[in-house]
Amino acid sequence: MNTNITMKRNIKDYLTITFGLILYALAFTVFLLPYKLTTGGVTGIATIIYYSIGLEIQNVYFVVNVLFLLIALKILGLKFLMKTIYAVFVVTFLLWFFQFILKDANGELPMLLGPGQEFMATVIGAGMLGFGIGLVFSCGGSTGGTDIIAWTINKYKDVSLGRMMMYCDIVIISSCYFVFHDWKRVLFGFCILFIMSLVIDYVINSARQSVQFMIFSKKHDEIAEGINTRIHRGVTLLDGVGWYSKENIKVVVVMAKKTQSLEIFRLVKDIDPHAFISQSNVVGVYGEGFDKLKVK
């Protein structure tokens, strides 16, 4: 049973990561490259090198990430490295593939939004980049490069991933001035970084939202057993006294992911349609099955 659950979870993770990587590579190829916009990370470095000496972006991205993967093996472990290796190969292929199908006869990428639409390309591209990276991060993956640095620090310190990537990428974006000699490109780069970081944190925090259930029912044993065995969440029974009835009661307390709320409601309704249920959002849940507690 545990093996099947783990396999299904891994399959779901890799499908989500793949979708996130498609958004990432598509945003970069369609909205950033044609308008000569620079983001952070290894793709930002690859962009600067591409417009400086003409080296293909996917080749630079792949070579630089190989070096970071060696670091990831020692610090983040093999499990994290497997998803990162997968992401690096997929992004490398997608960057090549999207350029291959979109470039015209002159080898130029089309400006799908029309000329002079750098701002809209910045907003749309940054949003897609952030959403894609956020999906990858929420499944414990990485697109490589500065993502690994952010994950490494986040492993030991309770620091926002988006903020850590912002610190790592400021220097990369600023350096694009020496290629384009245009401060407007630098400002657009910082706009991309800012929007992308906000979207990353939003996606990750949405995926980690947790809820607390307090369930009052005479069939508390069946409900607790069902939640524990079918939804695979820990359950705590608290002793209580009904003030009006003066009867002793058991209160079922459950901490769960927000995405599991519907399953819990359905289970309780099937067992006891007359149960009294209280659901509340919680700011943070730390411990086994949730986030690790990281303090200085």
N, C-alpha and C positions, 0 to 999 in steps of 0.2 A: 504493500500500500504506500509506504513512504517513498519507495523507489519510483513508483508511478507518479506520485505528486511532484517529486523532484524533477523528473523528466518533463512533465507538463510545464512546470515552472520555468525550466531552462529553455524549452521550445518557445514559450511565450516571451521570455526575455530576448532571445535572439531575433524573433520576428519584430518586436518593438524596436530593438537596436537597429535592425535593417531599415525599417521605415524612417527612423530618425536620421540615419546616415544618408538616405535618399534625399530627404528634405535639405540636409546640410550641403551635400554636393550640388544639388539643383540650385539652391539659393546662391551658392558661390559662383556657379558657372553662368547662371542666367542674369543675376542682378548685380553682382560685384565686378566680375572680370570685364564685361563689356563697357562699364562706366569707369573703369580704372579706379575702383574703390578698394581700400585696403582694410583688412581686419587684423586681429591679433593671431597669436598661435603660429604653428608651423605653416598653415596656409597663408598667413600674412607674410611670413618670411619668403615663402615660395613665390608669392605674387611680386614682391619687391625684386627678387632675383630674376623672375621672368621678364619684367619690364626693364631691368637693367642690362642683362646679358643674353636673354632669350632662352634660358633653360626651361624645359617643360615643367609645369607646376607639379604634376603628379610624380615626376621623378625626384624632384627635390623633397617633396612631402614624404615620399617613401624612405629615402636615404636618411633624412634627419630623424624620422621616427624609429628607425632601427636602433639608433643610439639611445633614444629614450626608453625603448622597450627593454634594453639591457638593464637600465636603472630600475624599471618597474618590476623586473623579475626578482630582484633582491629585496625591494622595499614593500611592494604591494602583494607579492605572492603569485603563484601559478594560476589560481582561479581568476584573478583579476587580469592577468596577462593574457589568458586565452581569449577573453572578450576583446581586449585591446588589439591583439594580433588580428583577430577577425575584422575589427573595425578599420584598422589601417589598410588591410588588403582590399576591403570593400570600398573605402573612400578613394584609394588609389585607382581602382578600376572605374568607379563612377565618375571621377574627375576626367579621366581619359574618355570615357564613353560619352558623356554629355557634351564634351568639346567636339568629339568626332561627329556627332549627329547634328550639332548646331552650327558649326563653322561653315561659312560660305566658301565660294570658290577661291577667294583671296585669303582664306585662312583667318578671317575675322569673325568674332562672335557678334550676332545681331543685337541691337538695342531694342528689345521688345517693347519698352515703354516709350520709345521715341527719343530723339536727341534732346539733350538739356534736362533730362529727368533724373539727375543724380540724387536729388532729395528723396523722391519716391522710391528709387532703387535702394537707397539707404534704409528707409523704413521697412519696406517689404522684405528685402534681403536679410536685414538684421533680425526681424521677427521670425523668419523661417530658420535662420541659423540657430537662434536661441531655443526655438521649439525643438529642433532636431537634436541639439546637444543635450537639452533637458531630458528628452526621452531616453537618450543613451545613458546619461548619468543616473536616472531613476532606476535603471536596470543593473546598476553596478558596472557599467562599461565606461569606455573612454574613447575619444577620437584620436588619442595620442598627443604628442607634443606637450604644450603647456597644461593640457588637461591633467596629465600625469603629475605635474608639479602641484596643481591645485588639489588633486585627490590625495597626494602624499601628505600635504600639510593638514588636510581635513581629516585624515586618518587619526591624527594625534591631537588636533585642536578643533574645537567646535566653532569653525569659521565658515562663513558663507562661501560656497564654491564659486558663485558668480563674482564675488568680490575678489577672491584670490586670483581668478583668471584676469580680472581687470588690472590688478597690480602687475601681473606678469606681462601683460600685453601693451602697456602704455609705451614702453620703449620701442617696441616693434612698430607700432602705428606712427610714432613721432619720426622714426627714421625714414618713412616714405617721402618726407619732404626733400631729402637729398636725391631722390629719383625723379619726382615730378616737379620740384621747385614751385609748389603751389600749396599755400597754407589751407586753402579750401579743402584739398584732399585729406589733409591731416584732421581738420574739423569734422569732416564726414566720417573719417575713421573712428573718431572718438564717439560720434553719435551712434555708429554701429555697435561699438563696444558697450555703450551705456544701455541701449535698447536690448541687445543680446543678453547682457547680464541680468536685467530685470526679468526677461522672459525665462531664462534658465532657472532662476530662483523660484519663479511662479510655478513652473512645471514641476520642479522637484518637490516644493512644499505641498502642491496639490496632491501629488502621488503619496506623500507621507502623512496626510491628514488622518488623524485618529479620532475615535469617538468613544464615549463611555455609556454603557447601558446599565440601568438599574431596573430589574424585572421583578415584579411582585406577582407570585402565582402559587396556588396550592400544589401545582404540579412542578415544583421547582427542581426536583430530582431529575425528571425526564428532560426538562429544558436544559439543565446544566450538562447532562450527559450528551444530549444532542449537539449542543454548541461545542463541546469538547471533542467529540468523535467525528462530527460531520463538517464542522466549520474550522476545526483545529485551532481553537482559541482557548486560552486558559480561563477558568471560571472560579470565582470566589463566592462563598455563601456567607452572608452576614445575618446575625440574629436581630430580629426586630419585634416590636410590639405595636399592634394596631391601637391607636389611642381611643377610637370610638368603640371598637369591638372588644378591646382588652385581650385580644388573642395573640399568642406567639406566632410569628411568621418568619419565613426565610426570604432574604433578599438576594437575588442573583446579580452579581456585579461582573461585568465583562468589559475588557478593553479590547478594541478591534480597529482594523483599518476602516476608513469611511466607505471604501468600496465593498465591504462585507456587510454593511448595514441592511441592505435588502434581504440578504440570505438569513440574517438573524431574525428580522421581522417575520419572514415567511415561516421559519422554523417555529417560532413562538406561537404564531397564529394557528399552525397545524396542530400543535400540542394543546394549547389552551387559548381559545379565541377571546376569553374574558380576562386575560392577563393584563395587568397594568404595567406599562413600559415608559421609562423615562430615558431619553437620548440627549446627550450633550456633547458639544465639540470640546476637545481638550487642546491646549496650546502645544504640549509636547509629551510624548510617552517614551521613556527610556528603559531599557532592559531587554531580556530575552524575547525575541520575536518582533522587536521594534528597533529604534535607534540606539546605538551605543552611547553611554554616558561619557562625554569627553570634557574634562575640566583642566584648568591650568594647575 
